[in-house]
Amino acid sequence: MKKLFYLFIFMLCSWSIFGQQIPHTTPLQELQHLWNPAFTAPGTNLEATGYFRKQWVGFDNAPSTAFASLQYPFVDMNMSTGAIIISDKTGPVSKLGLQLNYSYKLREIFKDDDHLAFGINGYFYQYRFNPKDELVNQQNDPLLNGSTQSKFNPSLGFGFAYFSYTEEFRRENIFYIGASTLQILPSELALESGSAPRERHYFFNVGTKFFNYDYYIEPSVQVNYVNPELINILLGVKYEMEETFWAGLNYSSTNDINLFGGVILNEVGGRYSSLRLGFLAGFNAGPVFSAGPGFEFYIGYRFDMD
């Protein structure tokens, strides 16, 4: 077991990477399955999620990301699967695709009720470049004279995650840690007007949930690593009242500050179900204000399969 664990860590950490090219979200555990397939349905809940992110409100062609996902746990088989439909657009470049996740869980590694999950995903993006959406000073640039171009680009990702416990509000604190590598099959995205390399990305996160009666506090750290010039460290803290609401704060090394919160509606469609509605607002607190504020919207439906 230890040899397998060390081998997997080595696979995650043995490549160089260049350029941020993966859709970005705030570091909420509810969204971790987008970056790390090992976080796919870690407990016993089936979960359907909708998400939308808009950055730099007020700027033309500002980045926007949206996805819809479904996570399904096969409780008796120690595995889970998931599917995510993703749309991402930044200026003239957009992509639409499907991501498929699979996670297998090894139980009782260090104690009762913990598990170590290994995940793999495959994602299939159709990239599109529309020169009409480009904003430039040189209007006679040959790149702008062509028509819309598109290219299909598939790839793979791997990840692992450890959970000391997964059942919330059982009065036991929860510790989790994970790491993943995405776009591990780098390739050139070749278009008629040029090409761009698709490079590997690394993600790491760690957090804990401290429970006290009917609420918990969750501090967390996430690191997004693309190359030495593109390292983003995100610190977060979340407070959740059982079956009522949650609220929190995130701060990143790029001076972004995010405030978020949401409500929890219970027994929506079944006794063991809940509907979670959340909203986030963010702004940059750097010395030079270079972008407008942003916002995110999250909706998640959970149903306990156990």
C-alpha positions as CSV (number, residue, x, y, z in Angstrom):
1,M,0.0,0.0,0.0
2,K,2.8,2.5,0.9
3,K,4.7,1.7,-2.3
4,L,1.6,2.3,-4.4
5,F,1.0,5.6,-2.6
6,Y,4.6,6.8,-3.1
7,L,4.5,5.8,-6.8
8,F,1.4,7.9,-7.3
9,I,2.9,10.9,-5.6
10,F,6.0,10.6,-7.8
11,M,3.7,10.5,-10.9
12,L,2.0,13.7,-9.8
13,C,5.2,15.6,-9.1
14,S,7.6,14.6,-11.9
15,W,6.8,17.0,-14.8
16,S,7.4,20.6,-15.7
17,I,4.4,22.8,-16.7
18,F,3.9,26.1,-18.4
19,G,0.8,28.4,-18.8
20,Q,-2.5,28.5,-16.9
21,Q,-5.1,26.9,-19.2
22,I,-7.6,25.2,-16.9
23,P,-10.9,26.9,-15.9
24,H,-10.6,28.5,-12.5
25,T,-13.0,28.5,-9.5
26,T,-12.8,29.5,-5.9
27,P,-11.3,26.8,-3.5
28,L,-14.6,25.3,-2.2
29,Q,-14.6,21.6,-1.4
30,E,-17.9,21.3,-3.3
31,L,-16.0,22.1,-6.5
32,Q,-12.9,20.1,-5.9
33,H,-14.0,17.3,-8.3
34,L,-13.4,19.7,-11.2
35,W,-9.7,19.8,-10.4
36,N,-9.1,16.5,-8.8
37,P,-11.1,13.4,-9.8
38,A,-10.3,11.7,-6.5
39,F,-12.7,14.2,-4.9
40,T,-15.6,12.8,-6.9
41,A,-18.5,11.8,-4.5
42,P,-16.1,11.1,-1.5
43,G,-19.0,10.2,0.8
44,T,-22.4,8.5,0.2
45,N,-24.1,11.5,-1.5
46,L,-25.3,11.7,-5.1
47,E,-24.7,15.3,-6.0
48,A,-25.8,17.4,-9.0
49,T,-24.1,20.8,-9.3
50,G,-24.5,23.9,-11.3
51,Y,-21.9,26.7,-11.3
52,F,-21.3,30.0,-13.0
53,R,-18.4,32.4,-12.6
54,K,-18.0,35.9,-14.2
55,Q,-14.7,37.9,-13.7
56,W,-14.0,41.6,-14.2
57,V,-17.6,42.8,-14.4
58,G,-17.8,45.8,-16.7
59,F,-14.9,44.8,-19.0
60,D,-15.6,43.6,-22.6
61,N,-14.9,39.9,-23.2
62,A,-14.1,39.3,-19.6
63,P,-13.5,35.6,-18.5
64,S,-16.5,33.5,-17.7
65,T,-16.9,29.9,-16.7
66,A,-19.9,27.6,-16.3
67,F,-20.3,23.9,-15.7
68,A,-22.9,21.4,-14.7
69,S,-21.9,18.1,-13.1
70,L,-23.3,14.9,-11.7
71,Q,-21.4,12.8,-9.1
72,Y,-22.6,9.3,-8.2
73,P,-21.2,7.1,-5.5
74,F,-21.3,3.3,-5.8
75,V,-21.2,2.8,-2.0
76,D,-21.0,-1.0,-1.9
77,M,-18.3,-1.0,-4.6
78,N,-15.9,1.6,-3.0
79,M,-15.9,3.8,-6.1
80,S,-17.6,6.8,-7.7
81,T,-18.1,8.3,-11.1
82,G,-18.8,11.8,-12.4
83,A,-19.5,13.8,-15.5
84,I,-19.0,17.5,-16.0
85,I,-20.1,19.7,-19.0
86,I,-17.8,22.7,-19.1
87,S,-18.0,26.1,-20.9
88,D,-15.1,28.5,-20.6
89,K,-14.5,31.8,-22.5
90,T,-11.8,34.5,-22.3
91,G,-11.8,37.1,-25.0
92,P,-11.5,35.4,-28.4
93,V,-10.7,32.0,-27.0
94,S,-13.5,29.7,-25.8
95,K,-13.8,26.0,-25.1
96,L,-16.7,23.6,-24.6
97,G,-16.2,20.1,-23.4
98,L,-17.0,17.1,-21.3
99,Q,-15.0,15.8,-18.4
100,L,-15.4,12.2,-17.1
101,N,-14.2,11.3,-13.6
102,Y,-13.6,8.0,-11.9
103,S,-12.5,7.4,-8.3
104,Y,-11.6,4.2,-6.4
105,K,-11.4,4.2,-2.6
106,L,-9.2,2.1,-0.3
107,R,-10.9,2.1,3.1
108,E,-9.5,1.9,6.7
109,I,-5.9,2.9,5.8
110,F,-4.8,4.4,9.1
111,K,-8.0,4.1,11.2
112,D,-11.7,3.2,11.0
113,D,-13.8,5.2,8.6
114,D,-11.0,6.8,6.7
115,H,-10.2,6.2,3.0
116,L,-7.6,7.0,0.4
117,A,-9.0,7.7,-3.1
118,F,-7.3,7.5,-6.4
119,G,-8.9,9.2,-9.4
120,I,-8.5,9.5,-13.1
121,N,-10.3,11.7,-15.5
122,G,-10.6,12.2,-19.3
123,Y,-11.6,15.5,-20.7
124,F,-12.5,16.4,-24.2
125,Y,-12.5,20.1,-25.2
126,Q,-13.5,21.7,-28.5
127,Y,-11.4,24.9,-28.6
128,R,-12.6,27.9,-30.6
129,F,-10.8,31.1,-31.7
130,N,-12.9,34.0,-32.9
131,P,-10.7,36.9,-34.1
132,K,-13.7,39.3,-34.0
133,D,-13.6,39.1,-30.2
134,E,-10.0,40.2,-30.0
135,L,-9.2,43.7,-28.8
136,V,-5.9,45.0,-30.3
137,N,-4.2,48.2,-31.3
138,Q,-2.9,46.9,-34.7
139,Q,-6.0,46.3,-36.7
140,N,-4.1,44.9,-39.8
141,D,-2.7,42.0,-37.8
142,P,-2.9,38.9,-40.1
143,L,-4.3,36.9,-37.1
144,L,-7.5,39.0,-37.2
145,N,-8.2,38.6,-40.9
146,G,-9.2,34.9,-40.8
147,S,-12.4,33.3,-39.9
148,T,-13.4,31.5,-36.7
149,Q,-11.2,28.4,-36.1
150,S,-11.8,25.4,-33.9
151,K,-9.8,22.4,-32.7
152,F,-10.6,19.2,-30.7
153,N,-8.1,18.5,-27.9
154,P,-8.5,15.6,-25.4
155,S,-6.3,14.8,-22.4
156,L,-6.1,13.0,-19.1
157,G,-5.6,13.8,-15.4
158,F,-4.8,11.9,-12.2
159,G,-5.3,12.7,-8.6
160,F,-5.3,11.3,-5.1
161,A,-7.2,12.4,-1.9
162,Y,-7.2,11.2,1.7
163,F,-10.2,11.7,4.0
164,S,-10.0,11.0,7.7
165,Y,-13.8,10.8,7.7
166,T,-16.6,11.8,5.3
167,E,-19.8,11.9,7.3
168,E,-20.5,15.5,8.4
169,F,-22.0,16.4,11.8
170,R,-21.1,13.1,13.4
171,R,-19.1,15.1,16.0
172,E,-15.8,13.9,14.6
173,N,-13.4,16.4,13.0
174,I,-12.5,15.8,9.4
175,F,-9.1,16.1,7.8
176,Y,-8.6,15.9,4.0
177,I,-5.7,16.4,1.6
178,G,-5.3,16.0,-2.1
179,A,-3.2,16.6,-5.2
180,S,-3.7,16.2,-8.9
181,T,-2.1,16.7,-12.3
182,L,-4.2,17.7,-15.2
183,Q,-3.4,17.9,-18.9
184,I,-0.7,15.2,-18.5
185,L,-0.8,14.5,-22.2
186,P,0.6,17.9,-23.4
187,S,0.1,18.6,-27.1
188,E,0.1,21.5,-29.5
189,L,-3.3,23.1,-30.1
190,A,-2.7,23.7,-33.8
191,L,-4.9,26.3,-35.6
192,E,-4.5,27.7,-39.1
193,S,-3.2,31.0,-37.7
194,G,-0.7,29.5,-35.2
195,S,-0.4,27.0,-32.4
196,A,-0.3,27.0,-28.6
197,P,1.1,24.3,-26.3
198,R,-1.2,22.6,-23.8
199,E,0.8,22.1,-20.7
200,R,0.5,20.1,-17.4
201,H,-1.1,21.7,-14.4
202,Y,-0.8,20.8,-10.7
203,F,-3.2,21.4,-7.8
204,F,-2.8,20.7,-4.1
205,N,-5.2,21.3,-1.3
206,V,-5.5,20.5,2.4
207,G,-8.1,21.4,5.0
208,T,-9.9,20.3,8.1
209,K,-13.4,20.7,9.6
210,F,-13.6,21.4,13.3
211,F,-17.1,20.4,14.6
212,N,-18.9,21.8,17.6
213,Y,-22.5,20.7,18.1
214,D,-24.4,22.0,15.1
215,Y,-21.7,23.9,13.2
216,Y,-18.2,23.5,11.9
217,I,-15.3,25.8,10.9
218,E,-13.2,24.8,7.9
219,P,-9.8,26.4,7.3
220,S,-8.2,25.3,4.0
221,V,-5.2,26.0,1.7
222,Q,-5.0,25.4,-2.0
223,V,-2.0,25.8,-4.3
224,N,-2.4,26.1,-8.1
225,Y,1.0,25.6,-9.8
226,V,1.6,26.2,-13.5
227,N,5.2,27.4,-13.5
228,P,7.4,29.5,-11.2
229,E,5.8,32.6,-12.6
230,L,2.2,31.3,-12.1
231,I,1.8,30.1,-8.6
232,N,-1.4,31.0,-6.8
233,I,-1.8,30.2,-3.1
234,L,-5.4,30.5,-1.8
235,L,-6.2,30.6,1.9
236,G,-9.8,30.1,3.0
237,V,-12.1,29.7,6.0
238,K,-15.7,28.6,6.0
239,Y,-18.4,28.5,8.7
240,E,-21.4,26.2,8.2
241,M,-24.5,25.9,10.5
242,E,-26.0,22.4,10.1
243,E,-29.0,22.4,7.7
244,T,-29.2,26.2,7.7
245,F,-26.5,28.3,6.0
246,W,-22.7,28.7,5.3
247,A,-20.4,31.7,4.9
248,G,-16.7,32.2,4.4
249,L,-13.7,34.2,3.2
250,N,-10.9,33.5,0.7
251,Y,-7.7,35.3,0.0
252,S,-5.2,34.5,-2.7
253,S,-1.6,35.5,-3.3
254,T,-2.7,37.5,-6.3
255,N,-4.5,39.8,-3.8
256,D,-8.0,38.6,-4.6
257,I,-10.5,38.6,-1.8
258,N,-13.7,36.6,-2.0
259,L,-16.7,36.7,0.3
260,F,-19.2,33.9,-0.1
261,G,-22.3,32.4,1.6
262,G,-25.4,30.4,1.0
263,V,-28.5,28.7,2.3
264,I,-29.4,25.1,2.8
265,L,-32.9,23.8,2.1
266,N,-33.6,20.4,3.5
267,E,-35.8,17.5,2.3
268,V,-36.2,18.9,-1.2
269,G,-37.5,15.9,-3.2
270,G,-36.8,13.4,-0.4
271,R,-36.2,12.8,3.3
272,Y,-32.4,12.5,2.9
273,S,-31.8,15.3,0.4
274,S,-30.9,19.0,0.5
275,L,-30.6,21.9,-1.9
276,R,-27.7,24.3,-1.5
277,L,-27.7,27.8,-3.0
278,G,-24.6,29.9,-2.8
279,F,-23.2,33.3,-4.0
280,L,-19.7,34.7,-4.0
281,A,-18.5,38.2,-4.7
282,G,-14.8,39.0,-5.2
283,F,-12.5,42.0,-5.8
284,N,-8.8,42.7,-6.1
285,A,-7.1,44.4,-3.2
286,G,-3.7,44.9,-4.8
287,P,-1.8,48.3,-5.0
288,V,-3.1,48.9,-8.5
289,F,-6.7,48.1,-9.3
290,S,-6.5,46.5,-12.7
291,A,-9.7,44.6,-13.0
292,G,-13.4,44.9,-12.0
293,P,-15.1,42.8,-9.4
294,G,-16.3,39.3,-10.0
295,F,-19.1,37.0,-8.8
296,E,-19.9,33.3,-8.7
297,F,-23.2,31.4,-8.3
298,Y,-23.4,27.8,-7.1
299,I,-26.4,25.4,-6.8
300,G,-26.0,21.9,-5.5
301,Y,-28.5,19.1,-4.9
302,R,-27.5,16.2,-2.6
303,F,-29.2,12.9,-1.9
304,D,-27.8,10.3,0.5
305,M,-27.5,6.9,-1.3
306,D,-26.7,4.9,1.9
